[in-house]
Amino acid sequence: MLTERCRALMASAHAFHQEFERQLTERLGPGDVAAARAVLDAIAARSESRDGLERALPPLA
């Protein structure tokens, strides 16, 4: 069960993240932010593989 302090910290972190993403989008544009998110999602997905063998990215084709 989450405490009130935990809820307040989560709300603060969420507000920070929203403002950070807004500023990043303003500076880079929505297309670049979406591309960066896709790359980071791909990296995170590879690092979560069960055997760890997928952690190295394949060469660019």
C-alpha angles and dihedrals in degrees: 000000000000118000123224089252090054091049090051092049091049091049090050092049091048092051091049091050093049092050092045091051092046091053092045091051091048091052101040104022129244095276094057092045091051090049092049091049091051091052093047091047090052092050092048092048091052093048090055095058114130097232097037091228093115093061093096114076116232118244116274112265 
